[in-house]
Amino acid sequence: MNDVFLAVAIAEVAICALLLGRLAAGPTVSDRIVALNTMATQSALALLAFAVFAGRSIYPDVALWLASFSYLGAIVWARYLERELL
Amino acid sequence: MKEIAVIVLSAVGLAFSLSGVVGILRMPDVYSRIQCSSKTITLGAIPVLIAVAVGEGPISEYGSRALIVAVLLLILNPAASHALARAAYKTGVPMKGAVRDEVAQRRAGNRGASQ
């Protein structure tokens, strides 16, 4: 069962690596924020799966932090864009 | 039995995540990419989290965190996507292949009525 979670973690990191293409190539700032937001979600999932594989119970808290505060970051970026402060 | 459920749920979640990422890479404009990022990525994340909760038990220290992350994703991902789409529209990112823009039409109509 632990090998399944390791495979999930590796696949999520590979998906993050694919998203780096959109992060580098995005024509506008909004594209980059979308890619960054998705990368945060995927890395939270990867951390959670890796925590189950490694048996370390401190990593799920980091995943919880990533999943909640990355959206706060996205909303703050959206406010900056809306008020034309960039 | 539990292991088969974990494998199936993980495979479904990874397939949805991969299709969402292909959408983010290939879609022609920001709004389509936001749609991929909000719906498909949420639907790809939830089965993986349920797989963790099934494999480790929902009351264990991994499963409980997985369920909290699932609830947070369901609440926060639409909110962040909505804020991003609104900000992208207000900064004037063009829509590709759109046949009508109802917000701009309504604004133009209000301006015409007031004058």
N, CA and C atoms of all chains as a GROMACS GRO file, in nm:
protein
  603
    1MET      N    1   0.083  -0.121   0.000
    1MET     CA    2   0.000   0.000   0.000
    1MET      C    3   0.086   0.126   0.000
    2ASN      N    4   0.203   0.121   0.072
    2ASN     CA    5   0.288   0.240   0.077
    2ASN      C    6   0.347   0.273  -0.058
    3ASP      N    7   0.374   0.170  -0.140
    3ASP     CA    8   0.429   0.195  -0.273
    3ASP      C    9   0.330   0.272  -0.360
    4VAL      N   10   0.200   0.247  -0.341
    4VAL     CA   11   0.099   0.320  -0.417
    4VAL      C   12   0.108   0.468  -0.386
    5PHE      N   13   0.124   0.501  -0.256
    5PHE     CA   14   0.130   0.643  -0.219
    5PHE      C   15   0.258   0.707  -0.269
    6LEU      N   16   0.369   0.630  -0.272
    6LEU     CA   17   0.492   0.685  -0.330
    6LEU      C   18   0.474   0.714  -0.478
    7ALA      N   19   0.406   0.624  -0.549
    7ALA     CA   20   0.380   0.646  -0.692
    7ALA      C   21   0.293   0.769  -0.713
    8VAL      N   22   0.192   0.787  -0.625
    8VAL     CA   23   0.107   0.906  -0.635
    8VAL      C   24   0.189   1.033  -0.615
    9ALA      N   25   0.279   1.032  -0.515
    9ALA     CA   26   0.361   1.151  -0.488
    9ALA      C   27   0.450   1.182  -0.608
   10ILE      N   28   0.512   1.079  -0.668
   10ILE     CA   29   0.601   1.103  -0.782
   10ILE      C   30   0.520   1.156  -0.901
   11ALA      N   31   0.400   1.101  -0.923
   11ALA     CA   32   0.318   1.147  -1.035
   11ALA      C   33   0.276   1.292  -1.016
   12GLU      N   34   0.243   1.331  -0.891
   12GLU     CA   35   0.203   1.470  -0.868
   12GLU      C   36   0.321   1.565  -0.891
   13VAL      N   37   0.441   1.521  -0.852
   13VAL     CA   38   0.558   1.607  -0.877
   13VAL      C   39   0.583   1.620  -1.028
   14ALA      N   40   0.559   1.511  -1.104
   14ALA     CA   41   0.574   1.518  -1.249
   14ALA      C   42   0.472   1.615  -1.309
   15ILE      N   43   0.348   1.614  -1.254
   15ILE     CA   44   0.246   1.707  -1.301
   15ILE      C   45   0.287   1.851  -1.272
   16CYS      N   46   0.349   1.874  -1.154
   16CYS     CA   47   0.403   2.007  -1.121
   16CYS      C   48   0.508   2.049  -1.223
   17ALA      N   49   0.594   1.954  -1.264
   17ALA     CA   50   0.697   1.987  -1.362
   17ALA      C   51   0.635   2.025  -1.496
   18LEU      N   52   0.522   1.961  -1.534
   18LEU     CA   53   0.453   2.001  -1.656
   18LEU      C   54   0.400   2.143  -1.645
   19LEU      N   55   0.349   2.176  -1.524
   19LEU     CA   56   0.290   2.308  -1.506
   19LEU      C   57   0.394   2.419  -1.511
   20LEU      N   58   0.522   2.385  -1.486
   20LEU     CA   59   0.626   2.486  -1.497
   20LEU      C   60   0.631   2.547  -1.637
   21GLY      N   61   0.590   2.468  -1.739
   21GLY     CA   62   0.587   2.520  -1.876
   21GLY      C   63   0.492   2.638  -1.888
   22ARG      N   64   0.369   2.622  -1.829
   22ARG     CA   65   0.274   2.733  -1.836
   22ARG      C   66   0.321   2.849  -1.750
   23LEU      N   67   0.387   2.818  -1.637
   23LEU     CA   68   0.438   2.925  -1.550
   23LEU      C   69   0.544   3.007  -1.623
   24ALA      N   70   0.624   2.942  -1.707
   24ALA     CA   71   0.729   3.015  -1.779
   24ALA      C   72   0.672   3.086  -1.900
   25ALA      N   73   0.572   3.025  -1.969
   25ALA     CA   74   0.531   3.076  -2.100
   25ALA      C   75   0.407   3.163  -2.094
   26GLY      N   76   0.337   3.169  -1.977
   26GLY     CA   77   0.210   3.239  -1.972
   26GLY      C   78   0.217   3.381  -2.023
   27PRO      N   79   0.132   3.418  -2.120
   27PRO     CA   80   0.146   3.552  -2.177
   27PRO      C   81   0.108   3.663  -2.079
   28THR      N   82   0.016   3.639  -1.987
   28THR     CA   83  -0.022   3.743  -1.892
   28THR      C   84   0.010   3.696  -1.750
   29VAL      N   85  -0.005   3.790  -1.656
   29VAL     CA   86   0.020   3.755  -1.515
   29VAL      C   87  -0.084   3.655  -1.466
   30SER      N   88  -0.209   3.667  -1.517
   30SER     CA   89  -0.317   3.580  -1.469
   30SER      C   90  -0.287   3.434  -1.500
   31ASP      N   91  -0.228   3.407  -1.620
   31ASP     CA   92  -0.191   3.269  -1.654
   31ASP      C   93  -0.093   3.213  -1.553
   32ARG      N   94   0.003   3.296  -1.516
   32ARG     CA   95   0.105   3.249  -1.422
   32ARG      C   96   0.044   3.222  -1.285
   33ILE      N   97  -0.053   3.308  -1.244
   33ILE     CA   98  -0.116   3.285  -1.113
   33ILE      C   99  -0.196   3.156  -1.115
   34VAL      N  100  -0.266   3.129  -1.228
   34VAL     CA  101  -0.342   3.004  -1.238
   34VAL      C  102  -0.249   2.884  -1.227
   35ALA      N  103  -0.135   2.888  -1.298
   35ALA     CA  104  -0.041   2.777  -1.293
   35ALA      C  105   0.017   2.759  -1.153
   36LEU      N  106   0.045   2.872  -1.086
   36LEU     CA  107   0.103   2.865  -0.952
   36LEU      C  108   0.004   2.807  -0.851
   37ASN      N  109  -0.123   2.848  -0.867
   37ASN     CA  110  -0.230   2.798  -0.780
   37ASN      C  111  -0.244   2.647  -0.795
   38THR      N  112  -0.245   2.600  -0.920
   38THR     CA  113  -0.257   2.457  -0.944
   38THR      C  114  -0.137   2.382  -0.891
   39MET      N  115  -0.018   2.441  -0.908
   39MET     CA  116   0.103   2.377  -0.855
   39MET      C  117   0.097   2.364  -0.704
   40ALA      N  118   0.040   2.463  -0.636
   40ALA     CA  119   0.030   2.456  -0.490
   40ALA      C  120  -0.062   2.341  -0.449
   41THR      N  121  -0.177   2.327  -0.520
   41THR     CA  122  -0.267   2.216  -0.489
   41THR      C  123  -0.198   2.082  -0.509
   42GLN      N  124  -0.130   2.067  -0.625
   42GLN     CA  125  -0.067   1.939  -0.654
   42GLN      C  126   0.045   1.909  -0.557
   43SER      N  127   0.119   2.013  -0.513
   43SER     CA  128   0.228   1.984  -0.420
   43SER      C  129   0.174   1.950  -0.282
   44ALA      N  130   0.056   2.007  -0.246
   44ALA     CA  131  -0.005   1.966  -0.119
   44ALA      C  132  -0.043   1.818  -0.124
   45LEU      N  133  -0.100   1.776  -0.238
   45LEU     CA  134  -0.134   1.633  -0.252
   45LEU      C  135  -0.010   1.547  -0.247
   46ALA      N  136   0.098   1.590  -0.314
   46ALA     CA  137   0.221   1.512  -0.315
   46ALA      C  138   0.278   1.499  -0.175
   47LEU      N  139   0.272   1.610  -0.098
   47LEU     CA  140   0.322   1.606   0.040
   47LEU      C  141   0.242   1.509   0.126
   48LEU      N  142   0.109   1.510   0.106
   48LEU     CA  143   0.024   1.422   0.187
   48LEU      C  144   0.054   1.276   0.154
   49ALA      N  145   0.066   1.245   0.023
   49ALA     CA  146   0.094   1.106  -0.016
   49ALA      C  147   0.233   1.065   0.033
   50PHE      N  148   0.330   1.157   0.025
   50PHE     CA  149   0.464   1.122   0.071
   50PHE      C  150   0.469   1.104   0.223
   51ALA      N  151   0.384   1.180   0.295
   51ALA     CA  152   0.378   1.163   0.440
   51ALA      C  153   0.328   1.024   0.476
   52VAL      N  154   0.227   0.975   0.401
   52VAL     CA  155   0.178   0.840   0.427
   52VAL      C  156   0.285   0.737   0.396
   53PHE      N  157   0.360   0.761   0.285
   53PHE     CA  158   0.466   0.666   0.248
   53PHE      C  159   0.576   0.664   0.354
   54ALA      N  160   0.620   0.783   0.399
   54ALA     CA  161   0.735   0.790   0.487
   54ALA      C  162   0.698   0.768   0.633
   55GLY      N  163   0.567   0.776   0.667
   55GLY     CA  164   0.527   0.756   0.804
   55GLY      C  165   0.562   0.872   0.895
   56ARG      N  166   0.577   0.993   0.837
   56ARG     CA  167   0.606   1.112   0.917
   56ARG      C  168   0.477   1.190   0.934
   57SER      N  169   0.432   1.209   1.058
   57SER     CA  170   0.302   1.272   1.078
   57SER      C  171   0.313   1.424   1.086
   58ILE      N  172   0.433   1.483   1.062
   58ILE     CA  173   0.444   1.628   1.062
   58ILE      C  174   0.415   1.685   0.924
   59TYR      N  175   0.433   1.603   0.817
   59TYR     CA  176   0.414   1.654   0.681
   59TYR      C  177   0.269   1.687   0.647
   60PRO      N  178   0.166   1.614   0.695
   60PRO     CA  179   0.028   1.654   0.662
   60PRO      C  180  -0.006   1.794   0.708
   61ASP      N  181   0.056   1.841   0.817
   61ASP     CA  182   0.029   1.978   0.860
   61ASP      C  183   0.082   2.078   0.759
   62VAL      N  184   0.199   2.047   0.698
   62VAL     CA  185   0.253   2.134   0.594
   62VAL      C  186   0.160   2.135   0.473
   63ALA      N  187   0.104   2.016   0.440
   63ALA     CA  188   0.011   2.008   0.328
   63ALA      C  189  -0.114   2.091   0.356
   64LEU      N  190  -0.161   2.085   0.480
   64LEU     CA  191  -0.279   2.163   0.520
   64LEU      C  192  -0.250   2.312   0.506
   65TRP      N  193  -0.132   2.354   0.549
   65TRP     CA  194  -0.091   2.494   0.537
   65TRP      C  195  -0.087   2.536   0.392
   66LEU      N  196  -0.026   2.450   0.307
   66LEU     CA  197  -0.015   2.483   0.164
   66LEU      C  198  -0.153   2.497   0.102
   67ALA      N  199  -0.244   2.404   0.134
   67ALA     CA  200  -0.374   2.404   0.070
   67ALA      C  201  -0.456   2.524   0.112
   68SER      N  202  -0.436   2.574   0.235
   68SER     CA  203  -0.518   2.689   0.276
   68SER      C  204  -0.454   2.821   0.236
   69PHE      N  205  -0.322   2.836   0.252
   69PHE     CA  206  -0.263   2.967   0.233
   69PHE      C  207  -0.228   2.998   0.089
   70SER      N  208  -0.220   2.894   0.002
   70SER     CA  209  -0.195   2.923  -0.139
   70SER      C  210  -0.315   2.997  -0.200
   71TYR      N  211  -0.438   2.961  -0.153
   71TYR     CA  212  -0.555   3.031  -0.206
   71TYR      C  213  -0.562   3.172  -0.154
   72LEU      N  214  -0.519   3.192  -0.030
   72LEU     CA  215  -0.509   3.329   0.021
   72LEU      C  216  -0.415   3.409  -0.069
   73GLY      N  217  -0.302   3.345  -0.109
   73GLY     CA  218  -0.209   3.412  -0.199
   73GLY      C  219  -0.272   3.446  -0.332
   74ALA      N  220  -0.351   3.352  -0.388
   74ALA     CA  221  -0.416   3.378  -0.517
   74ALA      C  222  -0.514   3.493  -0.506
   75ILE      N  223  -0.589   3.498  -0.393
   75ILE     CA  224  -0.687   3.606  -0.378
   75ILE      C  225  -0.616   3.740  -0.363
   76VAL      N  226  -0.501   3.742  -0.293
   76VAL     CA  227  -0.426   3.866  -0.279
   76VAL      C  228  -0.372   3.912  -0.414
   77TRP      N  229  -0.321   3.817  -0.494
   77TRP     CA  230  -0.275   3.852  -0.630
   77TRP      C  231  -0.391   3.911  -0.711
   78ALA      N  232  -0.512   3.851  -0.697
   78ALA     CA  233  -0.626   3.900  -0.773
   78ALA      C  234  -0.662   4.041  -0.731
   79ARG      N  235  -0.653   4.071  -0.599
   79ARG     CA  236  -0.683   4.207  -0.554
   79ARG      C  237  -0.582   4.306  -0.610
   80TYR      N  238  -0.453   4.268  -0.612
   80TYR     CA  239  -0.351   4.355  -0.668
   80TYR      C  240  -0.378   4.383  -0.814
   81LEU      N  241  -0.419   4.276  -0.890
   81LEU     CA  242  -0.446   4.294  -1.032
   81LEU      C  243  -0.566   4.386  -1.053
   82GLU      N  244  -0.671   4.368  -0.969
   82GLU     CA  245  -0.793   4.445  -0.988
   82GLU      C  246  -0.771   4.593  -0.962
   83ARG      N  247  -0.692   4.626  -0.861
   83ARG     CA  248  -0.670   4.768  -0.828
   83ARG      C  249  -0.555   4.827  -0.907
   84GLU      N  250  -0.500   4.747  -1.002
   84GLU     CA  251  -0.394   4.793  -1.092
   84GLU      C  252  -0.274   4.844  -1.016
   85LEU      N  253  -0.231   4.764  -0.919
   85LEU     CA  254  -0.113   4.802  -0.842
   85LEU      C  255   0.012   4.735  -0.895
   86LEU      N  256  -0.004   4.646  -0.997
   86LEU     CA  257   0.114   4.579  -1.050
   86LEU      C  258   0.175   4.660  -1.163
   87MET      N  259  -0.865  -0.580  -0.055
   87MET     CA  260  -0.985  -0.503  -0.090
   87MET      C  261  -0.959  -0.354  -0.073
   88LYS      N  262  -0.903  -0.320   0.045
   88LYS     CA  263  -0.871  -0.179   0.071
   88LYS      C  264  -0.767  -0.127  -0.027
   89GLU      N  265  -0.670  -0.213  -0.057
   89GLU     CA  266  -0.562  -0.172  -0.147
   89GLU      C  267  -0.614  -0.148  -0.289
   90ILE      N  268  -0.708  -0.234  -0.332
   90ILE     CA  269  -0.768  -0.215  -0.465
   90ILE      C  270  -0.843  -0.082  -0.471
   91ALA      N  271  -0.918  -0.051  -0.362
   91ALA     CA  272  -0.991   0.076  -0.358
   91ALA      C  273  -0.895   0.193  -0.364
   92VAL      N  274  -0.782   0.183  -0.290
   92VAL     CA  275  -0.684   0.292  -0.291
   92VAL      C  276  -0.624   0.309  -0.430
   93ILE      N  277  -0.592   0.196  -0.497
   93ILE     CA  278  -0.531   0.206  -0.630
   93ILE      C  279  -0.628   0.268  -0.729
   94VAL      N  280  -0.756   0.224  -0.724
   94VAL     CA  281  -0.853   0.276  -0.820
   94VAL      C  282  -0.877   0.425  -0.798
   95LEU      N  283  -0.894   0.465  -0.670
   95LEU     CA  284  -0.919   0.607  -0.641
   95LEU      C  285  -0.800   0.693  -0.682
   96SER      N  286  -0.676   0.645  -0.655
   96SER     CA  287  -0.557   0.722  -0.693
   96SER      C  288  -0.546   0.734  -0.844
   97ALA      N  289  -0.578   0.625  -0.916
   97ALA     CA  290  -0.568   0.631  -1.062
   97ALA      C  291  -0.669   0.728  -1.120
   98VAL      N  292  -0.792   0.727  -1.066
   98VAL     CA  293  -0.894   0.822  -1.114
   98VAL      C  294  -0.849   0.965  -1.088
   99GLY      N  295  -0.798   0.991  -0.966
   99GLY     CA  296  -0.755   1.127  -0.934
   99GLY      C  297  -0.639   1.172  -1.018
  100LEU      N  298  -0.541   1.083  -1.042
  100LEU     CA  299  -0.425   1.123  -1.122
  100LEU      C  300  -0.465   1.145  -1.268
  101ALA      N  301  -0.560   1.064  -1.320
  101ALA     CA  302  -0.604   1.083  -1.458
  101ALA      C  303  -0.672   1.219  -1.473
  102PHE      N  304  -0.758   1.256  -1.376
  102PHE     CA  305  -0.824   1.386  -1.383
  102PHE      C  306  -0.724   1.500  -1.370
  103SER      N  307  -0.625   1.484  -1.278
  103SER     CA  308  -0.524   1.589  -1.263
  103SER      C  309  -0.445   1.608  -1.391
  104LEU      N  310  -0.408   1.494  -1.455
  104LEU     CA  311  -0.330   1.502  -1.578
  104LEU      C  312  -0.411   1.570  -1.689
  105SER      N  313  -0.542   1.537  -1.698
  105SER     CA  314  -0.622   1.602  -1.803
  105SER      C  315  -0.638   1.750  -1.774
  106GLY      N  316  -0.649   1.788  -1.646
  106GLY     CA  317  -0.657   1.929  -1.614
  106GLY      C  318  -0.530   2.004  -1.649
  107VAL      N  319  -0.416   1.940  -1.626
  107VAL     CA  320  -0.288   2.005  -1.657
  107VAL      C  321  -0.270   2.018  -1.808
  108VAL      N  322  -0.314   1.916  -1.882
  108VAL     CA  323  -0.308   1.927  -2.029
  108VAL      C  324  -0.398   2.042  -2.075
  109GLY      N  325  -0.514   2.058  -2.008
  109GLY     CA  326  -0.601   2.171  -2.042
  109GLY      C  327  -0.534   2.303  -2.012
  110ILE      N  328  -0.467   2.314  -1.896
  110ILE     CA  329  -0.400   2.441  -1.862
  110ILE      C  330  -0.289   2.470  -1.963
  111LEU      N  331  -0.221   2.366  -2.009
  111LEU     CA  332  -0.113   2.389  -2.105
  111LEU      C  333  -0.166   2.422  -2.243
  112ARG      N  334  -0.282   2.369  -2.284
  112ARG     CA  335  -0.323   2.376  -2.424
  112ARG      C  336  -0.435   2.474  -2.451
  113MET      N  337  -0.510   2.517  -2.349
  113MET     CA  338  -0.626   2.603  -2.374
  113MET      C  339  -0.583   2.740  -2.427
  114PRO      N  340  -0.667   2.804  -2.508
  114PRO     CA  341  -0.620   2.923  -2.580
  114PRO      C  342  -0.621   3.052  -2.499
  115ASP      N  343  -0.701   3.065  -2.395
  115ASP     CA  344  -0.702   3.194  -2.325
  115ASP      C  345  -0.718   3.174  -2.175
  116VAL      N  346  -0.707   3.284  -2.099
  116VAL     CA  347  -0.698   3.274  -1.953
  116VAL      C  348  -0.823   3.214  -1.893
  117TYR      N  349  -0.939   3.250  -1.947
  117TYR     CA  350  -1.065   3.208  -1.885
  117TYR      C  351  -1.084   3.058  -1.898
  118SER      N  352  -1.048   3.002  -2.015
  118SER     CA  353  -1.055   2.856  -2.031
  118SER      C  354  -0.958   2.786  -1.937
  119ARG      N  355  -0.840   2.847  -1.919
  119ARG     CA  356  -0.743   2.785  -1.828
  119ARG      C  357  -0.792   2.789  -1.684
  120ILE      N  358  -0.860   2.899  -1.645
  120ILE     CA  359  -0.915   2.906  -1.510
  120ILE      C  360  -1.023   2.801  -1.491
  121GLN      N  361  -1.101   2.775  -1.598
  121GLN     CA  362  -1.204   2.672  -1.589
  121GLN      C  363  -1.140   2.536  -1.565
  122CYS      N  364  -1.033   2.503  -1.640
  122CYS     CA  365  -0.962   2.376  -1.618
  122CYS      C  366  -0.906   2.371  -1.476
  123SER      N  367  -0.847   2.482  -1.433
  123SER     CA  368  -0.782   2.483  -1.302
  123SER      C  369  -0.884   2.467  -1.190
  124SER      N  370  -1.006   2.520  -1.207
  124SER     CA  371  -1.100   2.511  -1.096
  124SER      C  372  -1.171   2.376  -1.093
  125LYS      N  373  -1.233   2.336  -1.205
  125LYS     CA  374  -1.317   2.216  -1.199
  125LYS      C  375  -1.234   2.089  -1.203
  126THR      N  376  -1.147   2.077  -1.303
  126THR     CA  377  -1.080   1.948  -1.323
  126THR      C  378  -0.980   1.920  -1.214
  127ILE      N  379  -0.911   2.025  -1.166
  127ILE     CA  380  -0.810   2.002  -1.063
  127ILE      C  381  -0.877   1.966  -0.930
  128THR      N  382  -0.993   2.030  -0.901
  128THR     CA  383  -1.066   1.993  -0.779
  128THR      C  384  -1.111   1.848  -0.786
  129LEU      N  385  -1.169   1.810  -0.901
  129LEU     CA  386  -1.216   1.672  -0.916
  129LEU      C  387  -1.101   1.574  -0.919
  130GLY      N  388  -0.980   1.620  -0.957
  130GLY     CA  389  -0.866   1.531  -0.952
  130GLY      C  390  -0.807   1.518  -0.813
  131ALA      N  391  -0.824   1.624  -0.731
  131ALA     CA  392  -0.763   1.620  -0.598
  131ALA      C  393  -0.847   1.540  -0.500
  132ILE      N  394  -0.980   1.549  -0.513
  132ILE     CA  395  -1.068   1.486  -0.414
  132ILE      C  396  -1.050   1.333  -0.409
  133PRO      N  397  -1.044   1.258  -0.525
  133PRO     CA  398  -1.025   1.113  -0.514
  133PRO      C  399  -0.893   1.073  -0.449
  134VAL      N  400  -0.784   1.150  -0.473
  134VAL     CA  401  -0.657   1.116  -0.409
  134VAL      C  402  -0.668   1.134  -0.258
  135LEU      N  403  -0.736   1.241  -0.214
  135LEU     CA  404  -0.753   1.263  -0.070
  135LEU      C  405  -0.841   1.155  -0.009
  136ILE      N  406  -0.946   1.114  -0.082
  136ILE     CA  407  -1.032   1.006  -0.032
  136ILE      C  408  -0.952   0.876  -0.026
  137ALA      N  409  -0.858   0.858  -0.122
  137ALA     CA  410  -0.774   0.738  -0.120
  137ALA      C  411  -0.687   0.735   0.005
  138VAL      N  412  -0.632   0.851   0.045
  138VAL     CA  413  -0.554   0.856   0.169
  138VAL      C  414  -0.643   0.824   0.288
  139ALA      N  415  -0.766   0.880   0.289
  139ALA     CA  416  -0.856   0.856   0.401
  139ALA      C  417  -0.900   0.710   0.407
  140VAL      N  418  -0.915   0.647   0.288
  140VAL     CA  419  -0.954   0.505   0.287
  140VAL      C  420  -0.837   0.417   0.332
  141GLY      N  421  -0.717   0.450   0.284
  141GLY     CA  422  -0.602   0.365   0.312
  141GLY      C  423  -0.557   0.370   0.457
  142GLU      N  424  -0.564   0.489   0.516
  142GLU     CA  425  -0.512   0.505   0.652
  142GLU      C  426  -0.621   0.513   0.757
  143GLY      N  427  -0.749   0.515   0.713
  143GLY     CA  428  -0.857   0.529   0.809
  143GLY      C  429  -0.889   0.675   0.831
  144PRO      N  430  -1.018   0.712   0.835
  144PRO     CA  431  -1.054   0.855   0.840
  144PRO      C  432  -1.021   0.923   0.972
  145ILE      N  433  -0.994   0.849   1.080
  145ILE     CA  434  -0.969   0.915   1.208
  145ILE      C  435  -0.818   0.920   1.236
  146SER      N  436  -0.736   0.854   1.150
  146SER     CA  437  -0.591   0.856   1.173
  146SER      C  438  -0.537   0.997   1.145
  147GLU      N  439  -0.410   1.017   1.178
  147GLU     CA  440  -0.356   1.153   1.164
  147GLU      C  441  -0.336   1.192   1.017
  148TYR      N  442  -0.328   1.093   0.927
  148TYR     CA  443  -0.321   1.127   0.784
  148TYR      C  444  -0.460   1.146   0.724
  149GLY      N  445  -0.551   1.055   0.756
  149GLY     CA  446  -0.683   1.061   0.697
  149GLY      C  447  -0.762   1.184   0.739
  150SER      N  448  -0.746   1.225   0.867
  150SER     CA  449  -0.820   1.344   0.912
  150SER      C  450  -0.769   1.468   0.840
  151ARG      N  451  -0.635   1.479   0.825
  151ARG     CA  452  -0.580   1.594   0.751
  151ARG      C  453  -0.626   1.591   0.606
  152ALA      N  454  -0.633   1.471   0.546
  152ALA     CA  455  -0.677   1.460   0.406
  152ALA      C  456  -0.820   1.509   0.391
  153LEU      N  457  -0.907   1.474   0.486
  153LEU     CA  458  -1.046   1.518   0.476
  153LEU      C  459  -1.058   1.668   0.495
  154ILE      N  460  -0.974   1.725   0.588
  154ILE     CA  461  -0.977   1.871   0.606
  154ILE      C  462  -0.931   1.941   0.479
  155VAL      N  463  -0.824   1.887   0.415
  155VAL     CA  464  -0.776   1.947   0.290
  155VAL      C  465  -0.883   1.937   0.182
  156ALA      N  466  -0.960   1.826   0.179
  156ALA     CA  467  -1.066   1.812   0.079
  156ALA      C  468  -1.173   1.918   0.098
  157VAL      N  469  -1.215   1.942   0.223
  157VAL     CA  470  -1.317   2.043   0.249
  157VAL      C  471  -1.264   2.182   0.212
  158LEU      N  472  -1.137   2.209   0.248
  158LEU     CA  473  -1.078   2.339   0.215
  158LEU      C  474  -1.073   2.360   0.064
  159LEU      N  475  -1.036   2.254  -0.010
  159LEU     CA  476  -1.029   2.265  -0.156
  159LEU      C  477  -1.167   2.295  -0.214
  160LEU      N  478  -1.270   2.225  -0.161
  160LEU     CA  479  -1.405   2.246  -0.214
  160LEU      C  480  -1.453   2.388  -0.190
  161ILE      N  481  -1.410   2.451  -0.079
  161ILE     CA  482  -1.456   2.587  -0.050
  161ILE      C  483  -1.369   2.690  -0.120
  162LEU      N  484  -1.236   2.672  -0.113
  162LEU     CA  485  -1.146   2.781  -0.152
  162LEU      C  486  -1.115   2.785  -0.300
  163ASN      N  487  -1.118   2.668  -0.368
  163ASN     CA  488  -1.081   2.667  -0.509
  163ASN      C  489  -1.179   2.746  -0.596
  164PRO      N  490  -1.312   2.731  -0.580
  164PRO     CA  491  -1.402   2.817  -0.657
  164PRO      C  492  -1.388   2.964  -0.623
  165ALA      N  493  -1.364   2.996  -0.493
  165ALA     CA  494  -1.351   3.137  -0.456
  165ALA      C  495  -1.230   3.200  -0.522
  166ALA      N  496  -1.116   3.128  -0.519
  166ALA     CA  497  -0.994   3.183  -0.579
  166ALA      C  498  -1.008   3.193  -0.730
  167SER      N  499  -1.075   3.094  -0.793
  167SER     CA  500  -1.092   3.098  -0.938
  167SER      C  501  -1.181   3.214  -0.978
  168HIS      N  502  -1.286   3.238  -0.899
  168HIS     CA  503  -1.375   3.350  -0.929
  168HIS      C  504  -1.301   3.483  -0.917
  169ALA      N  505  -1.222   3.497  -0.810
  169ALA     CA  506  -1.147   3.622  -0.792
  169ALA      C  507  -1.047   3.642  -0.905
  170LEU      N  508  -0.983   3.533  -0.948
  170LEU     CA  509  -0.884   3.544  -1.056
  170LEU      C  510  -0.949   3.580  -1.189
  171ALA      N  511  -1.066   3.517  -1.219
  171ALA     CA  512  -1.132   3.547  -1.346
  171ALA      C  513  -1.180   3.691  -1.349
  172ARG      N  514  -1.232   3.738  -1.233
  172ARG     CA  515  -1.278   3.877  -1.225
  172ARG      C  516  -1.162   3.974  -1.244
  173ALA      N  517  -1.049   3.942  -1.179
  173ALA     CA  518  -0.933   4.030  -1.193
  173ALA      C  519  -0.881   4.029  -1.336
  174ALA      N  520  -0.882   3.911  -1.400
  174ALA     CA  521  -0.834   3.903  -1.538
  174ALA      C  522  -0.924   3.983  -1.631
  175TYR      N  523  -1.058   3.977  -1.608
  175TYR     CA  524  -1.148   4.056  -1.693
  175TYR      C  525  -1.129   4.204  -1.670
  176LYS      N  526  -1.108   4.243  -1.544
  176LYS     CA  527  -1.096   4.387  -1.517
  176LYS      C  528  -0.966   4.444  -1.567
  177THR      N  529  -0.860   4.361  -1.578
  177THR     CA  530  -0.735   4.412  -1.634
  177THR      C  531  -0.733   4.402  -1.786
  178GLY      N  532  -0.846   4.357  -1.847
  178GLY     CA  533  -0.855   4.366  -1.991
  178GLY      C  534  -0.783   4.255  -2.066
  179VAL      N  535  -0.775   4.135  -2.007
  179VAL     CA  536  -0.719   4.022  -2.082
  179VAL      C  537  -0.821   3.981  -2.189
  180PRO      N  538  -0.781   3.972  -2.316
  180PRO     CA  539  -0.880   3.945  -2.422
  180PRO      C  540  -0.932   3.802  -2.417
  181MET      N  541  -1.060   3.786  -2.457
  181MET     CA  542  -1.117   3.652  -2.473
  181MET      C  543  -1.092   3.608  -2.616
  182LYS      N  544  -1.056   3.480  -2.632
  182LYS     CA  545  -1.030   3.430  -2.766
  182LYS      C  546  -1.148   3.349  -2.815
  183GLY      N  547  -1.204   3.385  -2.930
  183GLY     CA  548  -1.314   3.310  -2.987
  183GLY      C  549  -1.448   3.334  -2.921
  184ALA      N  550  -1.461   3.443  -2.840
  184ALA     CA  551  -1.588   3.472  -2.775
  184ALA      C  552  -1.681   3.537  -2.877
  185VAL      N  553  -1.810   3.498  -2.875
  185VAL     CA  554  -1.904   3.555  -2.971
  185VAL      C  555  -1.973   3.678  -2.915
  186ARG      N  556  -1.986   3.690  -2.782
  186ARG     CA  557  -2.044   3.812  -2.727
  186ARG      C  558  -1.990   3.835  -2.587
  187ASP      N  559  -1.989   3.962  -2.545
  187ASP     CA  560  -1.939   4.000  -2.413
  187ASP      C  561  -2.051   4.078  -2.346
  188GLU      N  562  -2.128   4.009  -2.261
  188GLU     CA  563  -2.251   4.069  -2.212
  188GLU      C  564  -2.224   4.182  -2.113
  189VAL      N  565  -2.113   4.174  -2.038
  189VAL     CA  566  -2.083   4.281  -1.943
  189VAL      C  567  -2.053   4.410  -2.017
  190ALA      N  568  -1.970   4.400  -2.122
  190ALA     CA  569  -1.937   4.520  -2.200
  190ALA      C  570  -2.061   4.575  -2.269
  191GLN      N  571  -2.148   4.485  -2.320
  191GLN     CA  572  -2.271   4.531  -2.386
  191GLN      C  573  -2.361   4.605  -2.288
  192ARG      N  574  -2.372   4.550  -2.164
  192ARG     CA  575  -2.459   4.613  -2.066
  192ARG      C  576  -2.405   4.750  -2.027
  193ARG      N  577  -2.270   4.756  -2.011
  193ARG     CA  578  -2.210   4.886  -1.977
  193ARG      C  579  -2.236   4.988  -2.088
  194ALA      N  580  -2.219   4.944  -2.214
  194ALA     CA  581  -2.240   5.036  -2.326
  194ALA      C  582  -2.386   5.080  -2.330
  195GLY      N  583  -2.481   4.987  -2.301
  195GLY     CA  584  -2.621   5.022  -2.301
  195GLY      C  585  -2.655   5.122  -2.193
  196ASN      N  586  -2.599   5.105  -2.072
  196ASN     CA  587  -2.625   5.199  -1.964
  196ASN      C  588  -2.571   5.337  -1.998
  197ARG      N  589  -2.450   5.339  -2.059
  197ARG     CA  590  -2.393   5.469  -2.095
  197ARG      C  591  -2.480   5.538  -2.199
  198GLY      N  592  -2.534   5.460  -2.298
  198GLY     CA  593  -2.620   5.518  -2.399
  198GLY      C  594  -2.749   5.569  -2.340
  199ALA      N  595  -2.805   5.498  -2.239
  199ALA     CA  596  -2.932   5.540  -2.181
  199ALA      C  597  -2.916   5.667  -2.100
  200SER      N  598  -2.799   5.680  -2.031
  200SER     CA  599  -2.783   5.797  -1.946
  200SER      C  600  -2.755   5.922  -2.028
  201GLN      N  601  -2.697   5.901  -2.148
  201GLN     CA  602  -2.671   6.020  -2.229
  201GLN      C  603  -2.794   6.052  -2.306
   0.00000   0.00000   0.00000
